[in-house]
Amino acid sequence: MILSIVRAGFMNLRRDRGALTLSFIVPIAFFSIFAGIFGSRGGGMNPVQVAIVDEDQSAVSRRLVEALQNEGGLRAATAAKGGPTTAAPYDSRSAEAAVRAGDVSVAVL
């Protein structure tokens, strides 16, 4: 029953070129126009603030931290903001506090 209805709908769509155009080509055109307008807005993407807590301290975790820090779309930090001598490394509590305070968007433990 459902297959018959779907088949009849496609047959009607195939016969009506205007409906075919409105169904497939116009949405693609609108998507392209809006992507062009809003995609270039502001000149670029703001990096996501990420707090990193490396509790494992293994070679693999250090490579992961390094990869996150080298990612262009992220601003990854392993220590809380402060002067060069006062910046303490994030632990799970300070990372959670930074997320709750809005200093960072997300914390990776």
Order of alpha helices (4+ residues) and beta strands (2+ residues): alpha-alpha-alpha-beta-alpha-beta-alpha-beta
